[in-house]
Amino acid sequence: MDHVSPPLANIRVIELGRVLAGPFCGMLLADLGAEVIKVEPPGGDDARTFGPFVDGSSTYYRLLNRDKLGITLDLKRSDQLAVLRGLLERSDVMVENFRPGTLERLGLGIVELWKLNPRLVVVSITGFGQDGPLRALPAYDLLVQAMSGLMAATGPVGGGPTRSAVSLGDLVPGLYGALGAVAALYERQRTGAGRHVDVAMLDSLVSLLESVAMRALHSDDAIEPLGNDHALSAPFGTYRTADGEIAITIANDPLFVRFAAAVGRPEWPSDARFATDAKRALHRAELRVEIEAALAAMPSEQALARLREAGIPVGPLLGVRVALAHPQVLARAMVIEEEDGFRTIGSALKLGDPLRAHRPAPQLGEHQELIERWLAEPART
């Protein structure tokens, strides 16, 4: 089927996003074809000051703000607040990641917004949500990683809590915000009314705890860092070879039988310690010693080839630069060039349409002149 326009064509988004969570949500909506108007204060989004820089522009800012139109508004000024109100009156979605209460102080609380535009979908991304005892507190990625329990379960064996290398506390709520916006737009087709999508950074990380949370809720197991190992299955981690490490992921018994044969240890499944996945998890340290002994004479490439031939899910450990240059990553357009040649990360959403060229993130106030034209249009009813 040929698609003439992207899924969110004709959807207008006003993004009052700052730094990461809000702008990432807006970027996802732009990737889906929405017209996203990024509203910045006169000094610009703080993300513009984050390096590294290419030709004087922040690569961090460029990553998160492609395909957006950019204007500046000083919301402390009544005339410029009126401009924002005019844009919201003519838009479908607003994305914001202010602290709760900020919009109310501007006269743009949810009740006022729906008086202005009853069809408006409002996505609010905050540290702790619109209610609860911590609602008014500021939050950053590190804080919610620490408070969610995620850090306590992450890190080397015997080590302390460890932050994820990327800001999951911002990225995950950005994803939820985009999903919530699309769901609310779909619902609006039936009801004609907007909805308030309330996304909290802390909630978002707690929702990802999966088996860690189930163990905490339904067992007396100690929840502590296990390095690269999985708490419920083995072998499921990274293992040394003759010249490095490889990742091996086995979560059922038939696969373990094939694995044992592939590394020349067909007797392992008959060992009471290794007979089932649950028993292997209990004896993961002893199993690691056995596996690494079996792999000690094999370079990583040889081990990977042998295990893949046996149908075992395995993979190499790649550095970031190597991963970004991997043929699979490139084949899936996960590294792309924008219209001016700037290289950035592509979208993980593949919808079957040809890859389109992406516009660079806007310069500060670049599309200011478009405001009068948009405001001259009749408001949507």
TORVO-828193 format. One record per atom (N, C-alpha, C, O, CB): z, x, y. Coordinates in steps of 0.1 Angstrom, whole numbers, plus 2048, in hexadecimal, padded with zeros to 3 digits. Last residue first. Glycine has a CB too. Layout:
BEGIN
ZXY...
This chain:
BEGIN
8967818F389E7758F18A07738E38A77698DF8987698F889479F9078927988FB89B78C8F98A678C8FD8937A18EF88B79F92A8957A191F89179991388C78E9148A379D92486B7AB9358747A093387E7A392887B7AA91E86D79392F86A7CC9448667C393A8707B793987B7B893C8667CA92C8767DC95686D7D295C8687C89518637BD9548617D99628837EE94688B7E394D8837D99548877CE9578957EA95786E7FE93F8757F693587D7EB93B87D7DF93687F7FF92C86880A95885E8029518657F99468617ED94585480B94A87F81795F87B80C9678708039608707F796187581197488182A94A88B82094B88681495388780894F89882595286F83F94A86C83394287582794487281C94186B83793387985495887084B95F86C83F95786783595D86485396288986294588F85994F88684F95688984495989686295988387393087C86693188285C93B88185093987C86092389488993388588B93387E87E93587387E93B8818919268AF88F9358A988593E89A88593E8948809478AE88994C8AB8AD9258B58A592C8AE89C9368A88A19408C08AD9328908AA90D8978B19188A18A891F89F89C91F88D8B892289389B8ED88F89B8FB8978A59038A28A890089288D9008868AC8CF8918A58D688E8A58E58888AF8EA89E8AC8D38628A88C886E8B08CA8798A88D187689D8D786B8BC8D38558918B18568968BE86389E8C086D89B8B985688A8C88448978928508948998508998A784D8A58A985D89889182988988082E89488983A88F89083B88389582389889382F87C85F82A87B86D83088687583A88C87182E86D87382287A83F82C88184882688085681B88485882E89084381985A83381686883682086D84082586684880886983C83284782082884882A82585782D82D86082A82D84183784684580D83884480882E84581382284581083783880285F84B81685B83D81584C83B81184783081385E83682287A85E81286B85E81086785080D86B84A80386886880489486C82288E85F81F87F86181E87886482889285582A89B88582C89C88381D89787581989587380D8AB88481988889584589088984089088983188688B82A88A87D84688C8B984C8858AC84A88E8A184689A8A38438798AE8418988D086489A8C98578938BC8578938B48608A98C885487F8E487688C8DD87488D8D78668848D885E88D8D387F86D8F888C8708F587E87E8EF87E8888F38848709028768568F18A68648F48A38678EF8948648E489086E8EC8AC83D8EA8AD83E8F58A484D8F88A084F9018988389018A983B8D48BC83A8E18C383C8ED8BA83E8F88BF8448E18CF83E8BF8AA8328C08B18308CE8B88258D38BA8308B58BB8518CF88F84F8C58998428C88A183C8D289E85B8C38A38508D586D84D8DA87A84B8CE8848438C58808418E487B8698D585385D8D085A85B8D78678648DE86C85E8C185C8768D48348758DD8408688D984785D8DA8408768ED83C8718C182287F8C28278808CD83288B8CE8388888C481C85A8BA81485A8BA8228688B982886B8B18318528AE8288598BF7F985F8B27FD8608B180C8678A781186C8B07F78508D97F88478CE7F384C8C07F78448B77F98468CF7E48668E680185A8E680A8518DA80584B8D480E8538F380A8778E37EB87B8DE7F986F8DD80286F8D38098868E87FF8678F07D886B8E17D686F8DB7E486B8D07E78768E07CC86690B7E185A9027E085D8F37DF8558EB7E48529077D487E9147F987B9117EB86F9087EB86D8FF7F388790B7E488891B81287A91F80F87691C80186B9207FD87992E8118A191181289890B81B88A90F81988190881D89D90F8298AC9237FE8AB9147FB8A190E8058999058008B990D7FD8AC93B80C8A49398008A292B7FD8979277F98AB9417F48BF9348208B19388248A893781889C9328198B094682A8D692F8118D09258198C292881D8B991F81C8D89238268D493B7EF8D893C7FC8D19328058C792C8018D694A8028D992B7D08D09307DA8D79317E78DF9297EB8C49277DB8DD92D7AE8E592C7BB8DD9337C68DA93F7C58F39337B98C89197998CC92679F8D69237AA8D59187B08C192F7A38D190277F8CA90678B8CF9137908DB91778C8CA8FB7958CE8E97658D38F576A8CB8F87778C18F37798D29017608D08D374B8CF8D375A8D68DF7608E28E17608D68C67608BC8DB72F8CA8DC7358C88DB7448C08E37498D28E87308A68DD71F8A98D17258B78D072C8BC8C572E8A88C671C89F8F57148A78ED70C8AB8E07128B28D770C8B48F470889390072A88A8FD71F8928F471588C8EC70E88690A7178A990573A8A08FA73E8978F67328948EA7308978FF74A8B491A72C8BB90E72D8B29027318B48F772C8C790F7368A092E7308A492A7228AB91C7228A891471A8AD93471C89F93074C89392C74489792773689191D73288A9387438B99387528B492B7578A892774F8A791B74B8B092D7668BA9517458C39467418BE9397468BF92F73E8D19497478A795F7548A595D7458AE9517418A99497398A896A73E8B295F76D8A595876B8A295575C89D94B7598999617708CA96D7698CA95F76D8BD95876A8BD94D7658CD95D77C8CB98274C8C998075A8C897175D8C49697548BC98775F8E29837328D697D7378D697D7468DF97974C8D696E7328FA98D7288EE9957268E198F72C8D799672C8EC99871890C97872E90E98573490198E7338FF99773C91A98C72E90C95F72390296272D9029707338FA97473B90495873992296071291595E70C9099617168FE96471291494F70893696472493496F71A92696D71591F97771293E96E70F93594C73293195873992F96473092896D73393C95B74393E93B71D93193A72292C94772992194B72893092E72C95994471894F94470D94094471393794B70F95193870496494073196494D72B95994E72195295872097295172596192473395B92D73C95A93B73794F94173896292D74A97291B71F96491971D95C92272795292772396090A72098B92172B98792871E97892771C97193071898F92271298991074198B91E74398792673698093073899A9217479878F673697C8FB73D97D90A73F97391173F97B8F474B9958E47269958F372298A8FA7299839037249938F47139928CB73099F8D072F9A08DF72C9A98E67309A78C97249768C972D97C8C973B98A8CF73B98E8D674497C8BB7419748C871296F8D37199748D57279778E072C9608D371997F8AF70E9868BB7099818C770F9898D07129858BC6FA96C89F71A97989E71F9818AB71A9898B072298089271A9558A57099558A87189638A871D9678B172594D89E71F95F8B36EA95B8A86F295C8AD7019628B770496589C6F09648CD6DE95C8C26D79588B66DF94D8B06DC9658BD6CC9718E36E69658E06ED95D8D46E79528D26EB95C8EC6ED9888E66D69898E76E597D8E26ED97E8DD6F898C8F56E997E8E66BD9858DB6C19878DB6D09888D06D69938DB6BA95D8F06B796A8F56BB9728E96C196D8E26CA9689006C69448E66B394E8E46A895C8E96AC9658E66A49498EB69C9368ED6CA93A8DF6C89438DC6BD94A8D26BD92D8D76C693390A6C493C9056CE93F8F66CC94B8F36CD9369076DC9209146B392D9106AD9369096B79409036B393491C6A790991D6BF90990F6BA91690B6B49188FF6B18FF90F6AF9029306D591092D6D091191F6CA9189176CF91A92F6DC8EB9366E28EE93D6D68FC93B6D19019446CA8EC94C6D88E49266F78EA9336FA8EE93B6EE8F69456EF8F59317048DA9106E98D19186F28D69256F68CF92F6F88CE9106FF8F09056DD8E590B6D58DC9146DD8D891F6D88DD9016CE8FE8FC6F39049066EB8F990D6E28F99196E090E9006E28EB8E96FD8EF8F47058F49006FC8F090B6FD8F98F07108EC8D66E88DF8DD6EB8E28E96F38DC8F46F18D68D46F39078CE6EB9028D36DE8F58DB6E08F48E66DB8FF8C86D49068C370590E8D070290A8D66F59098E26F491D8CD7028F88AD7018F28B770A8F98C47078F38CF7078F38B371890989D6F18FC8A26EC8F68AD6F48F08B66EE8F38966EB92089A7059218A26F99138A66F39128B26EF92989B6EE91C89D72891D89671C91C89F7109188AA71191188B71C9188AC73F9228A274092289973392888E73492089A74C9108CB74E9108C374191B8B97419278BD7439118CD7359018E17619078D47639058CC7568FB8C67539028CC76F9039007709018F97639088EC7649148EC7689069017578F69187858FD90C7848F99057778ED9037748FA9037918FB93C7838F29307828FB92478290792577E8E99317768FD95D79290395078D8F994578C8EF94679490F94C7968F597E7888F997479290096878C90896A7838EC9707998EC98D7728EA9927808ED98878B8E89897968DB9967818F598275A8F599175B8F39957698F79A076D8E99967539099677688FF96C75E8FF97C7609089817668F196676192495076C91E95D76E91496176391695D75792996876E92192E77792493876D91D94576F91194577292293275F92D91078692491C78792A92777E93692977C92492279692E8F17759328FA77F92890578091D90477C9408FF77D9368E475A9318DE7669358E677293F8E37789368CF7679398E27389388EB7439308E474F9268DE74D9308F773F94E8C874394C8D67429428D87369428D172C9598DE73F95E8AF7589548B374F9538C274E9568C97589468AD7529718A976B9708A07609668A575596689F74A96C8927649708BB78197D8B877A97C8B076D9858B17659868B07849598D578395B8C67849688C377C96A8C977194F8BE77E9598F479595A8EC78995D8DD78D9628D97979668F178195A9047AB94E8FD7A994E8F479C9448EE7999439077A797C8FF7B29719077B49648FF7B39638F47B89709137AB98F8EB7B098A8F17A497E8FA7A69778FD79C9878E679A9AB8E17C399E8E77C299B8ED7B59A48F37AF99D8F17CD9BC8C37B59BC8D07BC9AE8D77BB9A68D27B29C78DA7B59D08AC7AB9C38AD7B29C38B97BA9C98BA7C59C18A07BB9DE8A878C9DF8AF7999D18AF79F9C88B37989E58BD7979DF88777D9D989577E9DC89B78C9DC8947969CA89477C9E886E7779F287777D9ED88577F9F488F7819FF8777759D18547819D685E7789E186677F9E386478B9CB8677729C68437949C883E7869CC84977C9CC8467709BB8387819C284E7AD9C78417AC9CC83D79E9D483479C9BD8377B09B88687A89C58667B09CB8597AE9D78577AE9C28697BE9A18627999AC86A7939B986879A9C48677949A88797929938557AD99784D7A19A285579A9AB84E79498B84B79898F8697C099885E7C499C8567B79A88527B69908547CD97E8797B198B87F7B69948737B99A08747B69888887C39688697AD97186C7A297E8727A698887179F96A8757989658617CE96185D7C196B8607B697685B7B69548637BE9668667E996F86E7E096D86B7D29728727C997E86A7E49588597FD9518637F595A8697EA9558727E294B86E7FE96A84A80C96084380495984C7FA9538487F095783B80C97585E81C97D8588119748518079768517FB98884E81796086182E96486C82596C86781996A86B80E96B87782C96184883C95484D83695785882B95185882094B85384097A84684797683D83C96A84383496A84282897282F84297885A85A98185C84F97D85384497E85783898F85985496485086B96285D86596B85E85996786284E96486886F95B82D86A96583886D96284486595E84485997383286994881487894881F86E95282A87395282E87E93982686D93E7F487C94A7FD87F94B80887494F8058699577F487F9277E288A9287EB87F9337F58829317FE88B91B7F287B9247C289592B7CE89892D7D688B9347D28839387CC8A09047B18989117B38909177C189590F7C989A90E7B48818F17958A58F47A38A39017A489B90879A8988F57AB8B08DE7798988E977F89F8EB78E89C8E87928908F677789C8CC76D8888C876E8968D377589E8D27768AB8C676189C8CE76B86D8D87648758D47648848D975B88B8E576B8738B87788618BC76B85C8C57638658C47578678C476D84F8B478F8708A978786D8AC7798688A576F86B89F78D8638CD79A86E8CA79387A8BD78B8798BC7818808C879D8858CD7A78558D579B8568D17938638D07878628E479E8578BE7BD85E8B87B48538C07A78548B979C8538BA7BA8458CF7C98708C27C48748BC7BA86A8B67B086E8B97D08778E47CF85E8E77C58688D97C086E8D87B48718EF7CB8748D77E384E8DC7D78488DE7CC8528DB7C08508EA7DA8418D27F68628C77F085B8CB7E38558C47D98558C17FA8518ED7FD8698E47F78738D87F086D8D47E58718DE80387C8F88078528FD7FB8578F47F48618F27E886290A7FD85E8E881E8508E78148458EC80684A8E67FC8488EF8188398F182B8668E38288658E181D85B8D981385D8DB83486290C82F85F90982786B8FA82386B8F781786E90B83087790B83E84991083184790C82885390981D85291F8318469018568558F984F84B8FE8418498F58388498FB85783D91785B86690A85986B9018528628F984986690486687092B86085392C85385B91E85186291B84586593785486592087984992186D84092386084991C85684692D86F83792188A85F91488785991587A85190C87185290F89285193C88E86593388886F92788386992287886C93089287A94789984F94F88F85694788886194B87D86595B89585C9368AD8479358A084093D89584793988A84793B8A283292A8C68549348BC85A9328AE85392D8A585A9318BB86992B8E083B9248D784492D8CC8489378C98419168D283F93C8EC82A9358F583392D8ED83D92A8F284892B8FD82B95C8DC82794E8DD8239478E582E94A8E48399488CF82297B8EE8279718E582E9638E782895F8F28249718E883D9948F080F9888F681597F8EC81B97D8E18149818FE80A9B68F88069AC8EE80A9A18F58129A38FE8199B28E38129BB9187F49BF90D7FD9B39037FF9A89057FB9C491280A9B89207D19B69227DF9BB9167E79BF90C7E19A89267E39B791B7B69C39227BC9C29247CB9CC92A7D09C592F7B599591C7B79A091A7AF9AC9227B49AB92E7B699E91D7A09879157D898891D7CC99591A7C499F9157CA98892C7CF9808F37E29839017E49849087D79839027CD9909027EC98D8D27E69828DB7E79868E97E99908EC7F19788D77F29A18C07E999A8C07DB98F8CB7DB9888CC7D19958B37D79A78C18039B28C47F99AC8C67EB9B28CD7E39BC8BA7F99918B78109948C681099E8CA80699D8D58009998CA81E99389C80A9888A480598B8B28059878B97FB97B8A180E9A788E8169AA89480899F89C8039A08A37F99AC8887FF9A388783099D87E8269A28828189A087B80E98E87F8279AD89A8429B588E83F9B08858349B787D82F9B588684C9998AE8429A78B183E9AF8A583A9B68A58309AE8B88499838A084B9828A683E9908A98399938A782D97A8B383F98D89886498C88E85998989484C98D88E84298088485D98E8B287099A8A986F99989F8649A289D85C99D8A287C9748BB86F97F8C286898B8B98669918B985B9838CF8709668A88809638AA87296F8B086B9738AB8609578B287097E8998969738A18939728A388497B89F87D9758AF89A98C87F8AB98A88589E97E88E89E97488B8A598987B8939A586F8BF9988768BE99887C8B09A287F8A99978818C89B584F8BA9B585E8BA9A78648B999E85E8B39BE8638AE9B68348B89B48398C59B28498C59AF84E8D09BF8358CE9BB82D89D9AF82A8A29AC8318B09A08348B29AE81B8A59D183188C9CB83D8929BF83A89A9B884389E9C88478879D98188829E281F88B9DC82B8929E183089C9EE8238839BD8008849C680987D9CE8128879CA8138939BD81287499A7FD8909A87F888F9B08038879AB80D8829A97EB88898280A89198680189D9947FB89B9997F58A597C7F689E98482C88598081E88598681689198D81C89998581887898984788899183F87F98E83087F99682987999F84288397385389797B85A88D98285288398285587798586389495683E89796284489D96984B89296584B88796B8398A393982D8A093E83889694A83F89D9488458A893384289392A80F8A19358178A793A82189D93F81C89294180E8AD90F7FD8A891480789E91E8108A591A8188AE90980F8979047DD8AD90C7E88B39127F08A891A7EB8A09177E28BD8E87CA8B38F07D18A88F77DD8AE8F17E68B48E77D589C8E27AE8C78E47BC8C78ED7C18BB8F87BB8B98EB7C18D48DE7948CC8D87998C08DA7A88BE8D57AE8B58C97978C18EA78D8E48F07888D78EA78E8CB8F178E8C08F07798D78F079E8FF8E579E8F58EB79A8E78EF7A28E08DE7AC8F490579890F8F979E9158ED79C90C8E27999108FC7AC91891778F8FD91478690890778B90E8FE78391191F7859129197A68EE91379A8E891078F8F29077878F091B7958DC9277B690091A7BA8FB9127AE8F59067AD8F891B7C58F193F7A99029367AA90E9287AD90A91F7A890F93C7B49189497AD8E894779F8EE93E79F8F99357978FA9557998F294B7C98E79417C28DE93F7B38E39347AE8E29477C18D094B7D79089517D48FB9477CB8F393E7C68F995E7CD8FD9437E19219397E09169407DE90893A7E38FF9307EC9169537EA93594E7DC9369447D992B93C7D092D9497D994395D80293295080293994B7F393B9417F194194680A9329727FD92197580192F96980193896A80094497B80F92F9647F890A96B7ED91196E7F091F96D7E89289787E990995B8119039518079079587FB90E9527F69189498028FB97581C8FC96C82290796281890C96181691896582F9019818108E698680D8F397D8128FE97E80D90A9938128F597D82B8CF97F81D8D198581B8DF98E8228E39898178C69688468DB9758428D59768328D897182D8E29818498DC9458458D49508478DD95D8438D595C83D8CA94E83E8E992C8448C793784A8C094284E8CA9478598C99328568B891382B8C291C8328CB9278388C292B8338B89228298D68F48198C48FC8238BC90682A8C59018308CF8F382D8B48E67FA8C48ED8048CC8F680C8C38FD8078BA8F67FE8D78C87E88BF8D37F08BA8D97F98C48D27FF8CC8CF7F88AD8B57DC8CF8B97D68C28C67DC8BD8CE7D58B78AE7D78B88B17D48F38B17DC8E78B67D58DB8BC7CA8DC8B97E98E98B57C990C8A77C99068A67D18F989B7D58F689E7CF9118CE7CD9138CA7BF9128BC7BE90B8B87B49068C97B99218D07E89148D67E29098D17D39078D07CE8FC8E57E290A8C37EB92D8BD7F19218C27EA9148BB7E790B8BE8009208D57DF93E8C87DA93D8C17DF9318B97D792B8C07DF94A8EB7F093A8EC7E29368DE7DC9358DC7D492C8F57DA9418E18089458E48079378E57F99328E07F59288F280E9348E07FF9608D48039598D680294A8CD7FD9438CF81195D8FB7FB9668F27F09668E57F395F8DF7EA9588EF7EB97490381596690880D95B90080095A8FD7FB94F91780995E8F781C97D8F18229718F781A9658F081995A8F583197090680E9908F880C98F8F28119828E880B97D8F181299B92081798B91D80998890E8079879097FF97F92380099292883597B92282F98791D82198391681F97991683798C93083E96393B83B96D93683497A93D83098294284897091A84495592083795392C83495B93182995B9238359448FF85395E90D85596191484796091383F96990F85B96F8E585A9488EB8509508FA8549529018589488EA8429498C586693E8D38699428D885E94A8D18599538D48779498B08649218B386192F8C28659318CA8679288B185293289786A9088A486E90F8A586A91D89C86C9258A587C90D88D85F8E988A85F8F78988628FE8A285D8FA8848528FC8898708CA8908688D388B8698E18858738E48A086B8D287F8838B78788768B888086C8C187E8608C08778708AB89D8948B188F8938B188B8858B289287B8AE8898998A48B889A8B18B38928BB8A48918BC89E88D8C68B88968C98C28AE8A08C88A08A08C28968A98C588A8A88D78A18A38B58C68A58B58C08988B98B18988B38AA8918C08C888F8BA8CB8C08AD8C78BC8AD8C18AE8A58B78AC8A48D38BD8D58D28BF8D18C68C68C48C18C28C18B58C08D18C88D58D28EA8B18DB8E08AC8D78D28B28D68C88AB8E98E48AF8C28FA8C18BC8F58B58C48EA8AF8BF8E18A88BA9018AB8C08F78E48C98F78D88C28F28CC8BD8E68CC8D68EE8DB8A990A8F68AD8FD8F18B68FF8E58B39078DC8A18F48EE89E9238FC8A891D9058AE9109018B790B9088A391C91288E92A8E78889278F48929208FD88E91790587B91F8F28A89208D389A9248D38949208E08949148E389391E8C68C99298CA8C09238D48B29298D18B09348CE8C59268E28E291E8B08D99288B88CF9218C18CD9158BF8D29318AE8F99108C98EE9188C48EB9178B68F290E8AF8F19268C79008F58DE9038FB8D18F79038CD8EB8FE8CD9068F08C78FC8E68F59028F38F79048FB8EA9099068EA90F8F28FE8F48CD8ED8EA8D68F48EF8E48F68E78ED8F88E68D090190A8C08E59028C78DB8F88D08E18F38D98DA8FC8BD8D19138B18FB9198BE8F89118C68EE9118D38EE9278BD8F38F98A290D9018A29019068B08FF8FF8BA9018F889E8F48FA8A49318F48A59248FE8A591990A8A791B8EC8B19239038A094B9048AD9468FE8AF9388FD8BB9339128B19468FF88494D8F788D9558F889B9508EE8A39528FC88C96490087792B9058799398FD8839408F688A93A91487D9388E486791A8ED87291C8F487192A8EE86C9338E687F91A8D58539038DB8529118E685D9118F085D90A8E28449148B88508F28C58578F38C98589018C385D90A8C38668ED8A88388E38AA83D8F08B78438F18C283C8F08A88328FB8918358C989F8388CC8A083E8DA89A8498DD8A58428C187F8208B787F8268C488D8288C989481F8CC87781D8CF87E82589488381F89F8818278AC8808338AC89281C89E87583387D86B82E88687082689286982189A86282587F88684186E88083586887782E87287282386E88C82C86488D85587F88585987487F84D86D87484E86888D86186A89E84588F89284A89588884E88A87C84C88A89485689F8B384387E8AC83788289F83A8888958338868B482F88C8BB85D87C8B78578708AF84A8748A584786D8C38538678C38628978B88698918B28628858A68618838BC87788E8DA8518998CE84E8A18C285589B8B784F89B8D08528AF8EB8608878E78528858DA84E88C8D18488868F38498898EC8788968E68788898E286A8848D786887F8F087E87E8F986F8AE8EB8738AE8E48748A18D88718A08EA8818B59128678A390A85E8A98FB8628AA8F285B8A690F85B8B791A88189791A87589091186B89690886588F92886F88F9158978AD91089689F90F88889990488489691889F8979138958CD9158A08C490E89D8B69038A18B49238A48C29138738D39178808D89188898CC91E8858C29248808E09018558DC90785E8D290986C8D89018718E18FE8608C68F683D8E49008448EC90884E8E491484F8E490A8398F38D78318E08E183A8DA8E98418E58E58488ED8DA8458D28C78148DA8CD81C8E58D88248DF8E281F8D98D38128F08A980D8CA8B78118C88BB8188D58B58218DA8B881A8BC8927F48C18967FD8CB8A58008CA8AD7F78C88937F78D98787EF8AA8877EE8AC88B7F98B78878048B688E7F189E85E7F48A68617E88AF8707E68B08757DC8B685B7DC8AA86380188685A80089185E7F38998627E989384B7FF88D87180686F87880287B87080288787580289288580A87D85D80F85C86580385A86C7FE86686D7F286787080784F83E81886D84A81B86585380F86585180686C85182786B81D80A86882880E87083481086883580B85D82A80387B80B80685380680986081180F86980E8178717FF7FD86680881083381280C83D80D81084A80C81C84D82081283A7F78068167F780D82280180782C8027FB82E7E880D8288008087F480080080080080980C80881280D80C7F6800
